[in-house]
Amino acid sequence: MTELRWIDAALTSARPEALAALLRYFRDLDLAEEAFQEACLRALKTWPEKGPPRDPAAWLIFVGRNIAIDQVRRRARQQALPDEELISDLEDAEADLAERLDGADYRDDVLRLLFICCHPDLPATQQIALALRIVSGLSVKQIARAFLVGESAMEQRITRAKGRIANADIPFEAPGAAERAERLAAVAAMIYLVFNEGYSAMGGEAPARAPLCEEAIRLARLLLRLFPSEPEIMGLAALLLLQHARAAARFDANGEIVLLEDQDRSLWDRKLILEGLALIDKAMRHWRTGPYQVQAAIAALHARATRPEHTDWVEIDLLYATLEKLQPSPIVTLNRAVAVAKVHGPAAALEMIEPLAPRLSGYFHFFGAKGAFLMQLGRMDEARTAFDRAIALANTAAEAAHIRMHLDRLAKDGETAFAGKSSAGSA
């Protein structure tokens, strides 16, 4: 199981680079995907017997390249033979391909693939969904959950996006500087969602999904090298670094969730924190506030607090208020409610989230937060109802276990209260 988990993690990590290289060589998205998937199947058969290759991405590119060439030749046998010059050119193309691989000329492949997926001919929702599917290899179910939509709707969205790319003759190359800037927002949003998919993994899933967080950070750093003076890209990179710095403290030995205020802060990665703090401080000096910078500033306040009671919740509340104006969302308001509860009490937080109920009726965290606020107010029966609903909506066993912990506490408090009443009566 451990070996298979490592192989899966290696395939996930190598996917963007390998698929991007195959796409650059063959300029056919479906062919590149098919070749990569077949290469992964061969890896699952070969690596357990012969051991992992030194460079999994290079191995997958070599194997995928040969698979794709075989497929091209099979297709060619079903068509009229091309001119002799073109047949000769095929051999030249293979030699050039091998030479490029030997030279490890892949530095910009992933970014090129990102820009193709985020082409302006595609609607923004299709751009991000396609990039999540193609670049990061997330399942349709995972992407649908990130967008809070159904699987069938997301499947159609991705299919339409791939169809548009196939029919629009979109060039498989990185665009110029001006066009890159236009697509920057869509690429940044895709990277942000890739990170969230890895970050939201729970318990036993966390190690297997950690490569998603690391890949998102790598892509954010790559974007930052291309756009070194763009404060929102600084903010994005800072946000991912500061969030990922807490990875080692987010779950206990049993894989159960550890809330931020209960985490062992000595486990936080100080190197990532220092890098993230330097980036957000630099970004804020540009005085061009954006959503990623605000979120990074919130994460920075948590990172700077050496103890939970040192957290500046007043400033966090103000930052969330700014984020609500920049990027209105029920999720943002729900997150702000946590800060409001710290500053103004659970009653104010509960009042803030009640109007969100229709839009977040299927959202696990809404009922988890509501139950916590109700429990703080002593409204135990209502809290129990909210927690029961949260368990029904839990996406993972760790989420459900976290809510059951609250329910166990409610049951224990109920027993204590009953025992107290019995003693008073007998006295």
C-alpha positions as CSV (number, residue, x, y, z in Angstrom):
1,M,0.0,0.0,0.0
2,T,2.8,2.4,0.9
3,E,4.6,1.6,-2.4
4,L,1.4,2.2,-4.4
5,R,0.8,5.4,-2.6
6,W,4.3,6.6,-3.4
7,I,3.8,5.7,-7.1
8,D,0.5,7.6,-7.2
9,A,2.1,10.6,-5.6
10,A,5.0,10.5,-8.1
11,L,2.6,10.2,-11.0
12,T,0.5,13.1,-9.7
13,S,3.6,15.3,-9.2
14,A,5.1,14.4,-12.7
15,R,1.8,14.9,-14.5
16,P,2.0,18.7,-15.4
17,E,5.6,18.5,-16.7
18,A,5.1,15.2,-18.6
19,L,1.7,16.2,-20.2
20,A,3.0,19.6,-21.1
21,A,6.0,18.2,-22.9
22,L,3.9,15.7,-24.8
23,L,1.5,18.4,-25.8
24,R,4.4,20.6,-27.0
25,Y,5.7,17.7,-29.1
26,F,2.4,16.5,-30.6
27,R,0.1,19.5,-30.4
28,D,-2.9,17.3,-29.8
29,L,-4.5,17.5,-26.3
30,D,-6.4,14.2,-26.5
31,L,-3.4,12.4,-27.9
32,A,-1.1,13.8,-25.1
33,E,-3.6,12.8,-22.5
34,E,-4.0,9.3,-23.9
35,A,-0.3,8.8,-24.1
36,F,0.3,10.0,-20.6
37,Q,-2.4,7.7,-19.2
38,E,-1.0,4.7,-21.0
39,A,2.5,5.7,-19.7
40,C,1.1,5.8,-16.1
41,L,-0.4,2.3,-16.6
42,R,3.0,1.0,-17.7
43,A,4.6,2.7,-14.7
44,L,2.2,0.9,-12.3
45,K,3.3,-2.4,-13.9
46,T,7.0,-1.6,-14.2
47,W,8.0,0.4,-11.2
48,P,7.0,-2.1,-8.4
49,E,9.2,-4.7,-10.1
50,K,12.2,-2.7,-11.3
51,G,12.1,0.2,-8.8
52,P,11.3,3.8,-9.4
53,P,13.2,5.7,-12.0
54,R,15.6,8.5,-10.9
55,D,13.4,11.0,-12.8
56,P,9.7,9.9,-13.0
57,A,8.8,12.8,-15.3
58,A,11.5,12.0,-17.8
59,W,10.5,8.4,-17.8
60,L,6.9,9.2,-18.4
61,I,7.8,11.6,-21.2
62,F,10.0,9.0,-22.9
63,V,7.3,6.3,-22.7
64,G,4.5,8.6,-23.5
65,R,6.4,9.9,-26.5
66,N,6.8,6.4,-27.9
67,I,3.2,5.6,-27.3
68,A,2.0,8.7,-29.1
69,I,4.3,8.1,-32.0
70,D,2.9,4.6,-32.4
71,Q,-0.6,6.0,-32.3
72,V,0.3,8.6,-34.9
73,R,1.7,5.9,-37.1
74,R,-1.3,3.6,-36.7
75,R,-3.6,6.5,-37.7
76,A,-1.3,7.2,-40.7
77,R,-1.7,3.6,-41.9
78,Q,-5.4,4.3,-42.2
79,Q,-4.9,7.3,-44.4
80,A,-3.2,8.1,-47.7
81,L,0.5,8.2,-47.5
82,P,2.0,11.7,-47.2
83,D,4.7,13.1,-49.5
84,E,8.1,11.6,-49.2
85,E,9.4,14.8,-47.7
86,L,7.0,14.6,-44.8
87,I,7.8,11.0,-44.1
88,S,11.5,12.0,-43.9
89,D,10.6,14.9,-41.6
90,L,9.0,12.5,-39.1
91,E,12.4,10.9,-38.4
92,D,13.9,14.4,-38.0
93,A,11.2,15.3,-35.6
94,E,11.9,12.2,-33.4
95,A,15.6,13.0,-33.3
96,D,14.9,16.6,-32.3
97,L,12.5,15.4,-29.7
98,A,15.1,13.1,-28.1
99,E,17.6,15.9,-28.2
100,R,15.3,18.2,-26.4
101,L,14.6,15.6,-23.7
102,D,18.3,15.0,-23.2
103,G,18.7,18.7,-22.7
104,A,15.9,18.8,-20.2
105,D,14.4,21.7,-22.0
106,Y,11.1,21.8,-20.1
107,R,11.4,24.8,-17.8
108,D,8.4,26.6,-19.4
109,D,6.4,23.6,-20.5
110,V,4.0,23.7,-17.5
111,L,3.4,27.4,-17.8
112,R,2.8,27.1,-21.5
113,L,0.2,24.4,-20.8
114,L,-1.4,26.7,-18.2
115,F,-1.8,29.5,-20.7
116,I,-3.3,27.1,-23.3
117,C,-5.9,26.0,-20.8
118,C,-6.6,29.6,-19.8
119,H,-6.9,30.9,-23.4
120,P,-9.3,33.9,-23.7
121,D,-11.4,32.0,-26.3
122,L,-12.7,29.9,-23.3
123,P,-15.1,31.3,-20.7
124,A,-13.4,31.8,-17.3
125,T,-15.2,28.9,-15.7
126,Q,-14.1,26.5,-18.5
127,Q,-10.5,27.8,-18.3
128,I,-10.0,27.0,-14.7
129,A,-11.9,23.7,-14.8
130,L,-9.9,22.5,-17.8
131,A,-6.6,23.5,-16.2
132,L,-7.5,21.6,-13.0
133,R,-8.3,18.5,-15.1
134,I,-5.5,18.6,-17.6
135,V,-2.6,20.2,-15.7
136,S,-3.2,18.8,-12.2
137,G,-5.1,15.7,-13.1
138,L,-7.9,16.3,-10.6
139,S,-11.0,14.1,-11.1
140,V,-14.2,15.6,-12.3
141,K,-15.7,14.9,-8.8
142,Q,-12.9,16.9,-7.1
143,I,-13.2,19.8,-9.5
144,A,-17.0,19.9,-9.1
145,R,-16.6,20.0,-5.3
146,A,-14.2,23.0,-5.7
147,F,-16.8,24.8,-7.7
148,L,-19.8,23.7,-5.6
149,V,-21.6,22.2,-8.7
150,G,-22.7,18.8,-9.8
151,E,-20.4,16.2,-11.4
152,S,-22.4,16.0,-14.6
153,A,-22.4,19.8,-15.1
154,M,-18.6,19.9,-14.5
155,E,-18.1,17.0,-17.0
156,Q,-20.0,19.0,-19.6
157,R,-18.0,22.1,-18.9
158,I,-14.7,20.3,-19.3
159,T,-15.8,18.5,-22.5
160,R,-17.0,21.8,-24.0
161,A,-13.6,23.4,-23.2
162,K,-11.6,20.6,-24.8
163,G,-13.9,20.8,-27.8
164,R,-13.3,24.6,-28.2
165,I,-9.5,24.1,-28.0
166,A,-9.7,21.3,-30.6
167,N,-11.9,23.4,-33.0
168,A,-10.3,26.8,-32.5
169,D,-6.8,25.9,-33.7
170,I,-5.4,27.5,-30.5
171,P,-1.6,27.6,-30.9
172,F,0.2,25.3,-28.5
173,E,2.8,27.9,-27.4
174,A,3.3,30.5,-24.7
175,P,1.8,33.9,-25.6
176,G,3.7,37.2,-25.7
177,A,4.1,39.5,-22.7
178,A,0.9,41.5,-23.3
179,E,-1.3,38.5,-23.8
180,R,0.3,36.8,-20.7
181,A,-0.8,39.7,-18.6
182,E,-4.4,39.4,-19.8
183,R,-4.6,35.7,-18.9
184,L,-2.8,36.1,-15.5
185,A,-6.0,36.3,-13.4
186,A,-7.3,33.0,-14.8
187,V,-4.0,31.2,-14.3
188,A,-3.7,32.6,-10.7
189,A,-7.2,31.4,-9.9
190,M,-6.4,27.9,-11.2
191,I,-3.3,27.7,-9.1
192,Y,-5.2,28.8,-6.1
193,L,-7.8,26.1,-6.6
194,V,-5.2,23.5,-7.1
195,F,-3.7,24.4,-3.8
196,N,-7.1,24.3,-2.1
197,E,-7.7,20.8,-3.4
198,G,-4.5,19.6,-1.7
199,Y,-5.0,21.8,1.4
200,S,-8.5,20.6,2.0
201,A,-7.4,16.9,2.1
202,M,-8.2,15.3,5.4
203,G,-6.4,12.9,7.7
204,G,-5.0,9.9,5.8
205,E,-5.5,11.7,2.5
206,A,-3.3,14.6,3.4
207,P,0.1,13.0,2.6
208,A,-1.1,11.7,-0.8
209,R,-2.6,15.2,-1.7
210,A,0.4,17.2,-0.4
211,P,2.0,17.2,-3.8
212,L,-0.9,19.4,-5.0
213,C,0.0,22.1,-2.5
214,E,3.7,21.8,-3.4
215,E,2.9,22.0,-7.2
216,A,0.7,25.0,-6.7
217,I,3.5,26.8,-4.7
218,R,6.0,25.8,-7.5
219,L,3.7,27.3,-10.2
220,A,3.1,30.4,-8.1
221,R,6.9,30.9,-7.8
222,L,7.2,30.4,-11.6
223,L,4.5,33.1,-12.2
224,L,6.3,35.4,-9.8
225,R,9.5,35.1,-11.8
226,L,7.6,36.1,-14.9
227,F,5.7,38.9,-13.1
228,P,8.1,40.0,-10.4
229,S,6.5,43.4,-9.8
230,E,2.8,42.2,-9.7
231,P,1.6,42.5,-6.1
232,E,-1.3,40.1,-6.5
233,I,1.1,37.3,-7.6
234,M,3.3,38.1,-4.6
235,G,0.1,37.9,-2.5
236,L,-0.9,34.6,-4.1
237,A,2.6,33.0,-3.4
238,A,2.6,34.4,0.1
239,L,-0.8,33.0,0.8
240,L,0.1,29.5,-0.3
241,L,3.4,29.5,1.6
242,L,1.8,30.7,4.8
243,Q,-1.0,28.2,4.6
244,H,1.3,25.3,3.7
245,A,3.6,26.2,6.6
246,R,1.0,24.8,9.0
247,A,0.7,21.4,7.3
248,A,2.6,19.4,9.9
249,A,0.4,20.6,12.7
250,R,-3.1,20.4,11.1
251,F,-3.7,16.7,12.0
252,D,-2.9,14.6,15.0
253,A,-1.3,11.1,15.1
254,N,-4.7,9.6,14.4
255,G,-5.3,11.7,11.4
256,E,-7.9,13.9,13.1
257,I,-8.3,17.6,12.6
258,V,-6.4,20.0,14.9
259,L,-8.0,23.4,14.9
260,L,-5.7,26.4,14.4
261,E,-5.9,27.6,18.0
262,D,-5.0,24.1,19.3
263,Q,-2.0,23.5,16.9
264,D,1.5,22.9,18.1
265,R,3.1,26.0,16.6
266,S,6.6,24.7,17.0
267,L,5.7,22.3,14.1
268,W,5.0,25.2,11.7
269,D,7.6,25.6,9.0
270,R,9.4,28.8,9.9
271,K,11.3,28.9,6.6
272,L,8.1,29.0,4.6
273,I,6.6,31.5,7.0
274,L,9.5,33.9,6.6
275,E,9.4,33.6,2.8
276,G,5.6,34.3,2.9
277,L,5.9,37.2,5.3
278,A,8.6,38.9,3.2
279,L,6.4,38.5,0.1
280,I,3.2,39.9,1.6
281,D,5.1,42.8,3.2
282,K,6.6,43.6,-0.3
283,A,3.2,43.3,-2.0
284,M,1.5,45.7,0.4
285,R,4.1,48.4,-0.3
286,H,2.7,48.6,-3.8
287,W,-0.6,50.0,-2.5
288,R,-2.6,48.0,-5.1
289,T,-4.8,45.8,-2.8
290,G,-6.3,42.6,-4.3
291,P,-8.0,39.5,-2.9
292,Y,-4.9,37.3,-2.7
293,Q,-3.0,40.0,-0.8
294,V,-5.8,40.4,1.7
295,Q,-6.0,36.6,2.3
296,A,-2.2,36.5,2.7
297,A,-2.4,39.4,5.2
298,I,-4.9,37.4,7.2
299,A,-2.6,34.3,7.1
300,A,0.3,36.5,8.1
301,L,-1.5,37.7,11.3
302,H,-2.0,34.1,12.3
303,A,1.6,33.2,11.5
304,R,3.0,36.1,13.5
305,A,1.0,35.1,16.6
306,T,3.3,33.0,18.8
307,R,0.3,32.0,20.9
308,P,-3.4,31.8,20.0
309,E,-4.3,34.5,22.4
310,H,-1.9,36.9,20.7
311,T,-3.9,36.7,17.4
312,D,-5.1,40.1,16.3
313,W,-8.7,39.2,15.6
314,V,-9.8,42.8,15.3
315,E,-7.5,43.3,12.3
316,I,-8.5,40.0,10.9
317,D,-12.2,41.1,11.1
318,L,-11.3,44.3,9.2
319,L,-9.4,42.4,6.6
320,Y,-12.3,40.0,6.0
321,A,-14.6,43.1,5.6
322,T,-12.2,44.4,2.9
323,L,-12.3,41.0,1.2
324,E,-16.1,41.0,1.3
325,K,-16.0,44.2,-0.8
326,L,-13.3,43.0,-3.2
327,Q,-14.7,39.5,-3.6
328,P,-18.3,39.1,-2.3
329,S,-19.0,35.5,-1.4
330,P,-21.0,33.6,1.3
331,I,-17.8,31.6,2.0
332,V,-15.9,34.8,2.8
333,T,-18.7,36.0,5.1
334,L,-18.7,32.6,6.8
335,N,-15.0,32.9,7.5
336,R,-15.4,36.5,8.7
337,A,-18.0,35.2,11.2
338,V,-15.2,33.3,13.0
339,A,-13.4,36.5,13.6
340,V,-16.6,38.3,14.6
341,A,-17.2,35.6,17.2
342,K,-13.8,36.3,18.7
343,V,-14.3,40.1,18.7
344,H,-18.0,40.6,19.3
345,G,-19.2,37.2,20.6
346,P,-21.0,34.1,19.1
347,A,-24.4,35.8,19.0
348,A,-23.1,38.4,16.5
349,A,-21.5,35.7,14.5
350,L,-24.6,33.6,14.4
351,E,-26.7,36.6,13.3
352,M,-24.1,37.2,10.5
353,I,-24.4,33.7,9.0
354,E,-28.1,33.1,9.3
355,P,-28.8,34.9,5.9
356,L,-26.3,32.5,4.3
357,A,-28.4,29.4,5.0
358,P,-30.2,29.2,1.6
359,R,-26.9,29.4,-0.3
360,L,-24.9,27.2,2.0
361,S,-27.5,24.5,2.7
362,G,-25.2,21.8,1.3
363,Y,-22.0,23.1,2.8
364,F,-20.4,21.2,5.6
365,H,-18.5,24.1,7.2
366,F,-21.6,26.2,7.4
367,F,-23.3,23.8,9.8
368,G,-20.0,23.1,11.6
369,A,-19.6,26.8,12.4
370,K,-23.3,27.3,13.2
371,G,-23.1,24.4,15.7
372,A,-20.0,25.8,17.3
373,F,-21.6,29.2,17.8
374,L,-24.8,27.7,19.2
375,M,-22.8,25.6,21.6
376,Q,-20.9,28.6,22.8
377,L,-24.3,30.3,23.5
378,G,-25.5,27.3,25.4
379,R,-28.2,26.3,22.9
380,M,-27.3,22.7,23.0
381,D,-30.3,21.1,21.2
382,E,-29.9,23.5,18.3
383,A,-26.2,22.9,18.2
384,R,-26.8,19.1,18.1
385,T,-29.1,19.5,15.1
386,A,-26.6,21.6,13.3
387,F,-23.8,19.2,14.0
388,D,-25.9,16.2,12.8
389,R,-26.5,18.1,9.5
390,A,-22.7,18.7,9.2
391,I,-21.9,15.0,9.7
392,A,-24.4,14.2,6.9
393,L,-22.6,16.6,4.6
394,A,-19.0,15.6,5.6
395,N,-16.8,14.8,2.6
396,T,-14.3,12.8,4.6
397,A,-14.1,10.6,7.7
398,A,-11.9,13.2,9.4
399,E,-14.5,15.9,8.9
400,A,-17.2,13.6,10.4
401,A,-14.9,12.6,13.3
402,H,-14.3,16.3,14.1
403,I,-18.0,17.0,14.4
404,R,-18.6,13.8,16.4
405,M,-16.1,15.2,18.9
406,H,-18.4,18.2,19.4
407,L,-21.4,15.9,19.8
408,D,-19.5,13.8,22.3
409,R,-18.8,16.9,24.3
410,L,-22.5,17.9,24.1
411,A,-23.5,14.5,25.4
412,K,-20.9,14.7,28.2
413,D,-22.1,18.2,29.2
414,G,-25.7,16.9,29.2
415,E,-24.8,14.0,31.6
416,T,-23.0,16.4,33.9
417,A,-26.0,18.7,34.0
418,F,-28.3,15.8,34.7
419,A,-26.1,14.5,37.5
420,G,-26.0,18.0,39.1
421,K,-29.8,18.3,39.0
422,S,-30.1,14.8,40.7
423,S,-27.8,15.8,43.5
424,A,-29.7,19.0,44.1
425,G,-33.0,17.2,44.3
426,S,-31.8,14.7,46.8
427,A,-30.3,17.4,48.9
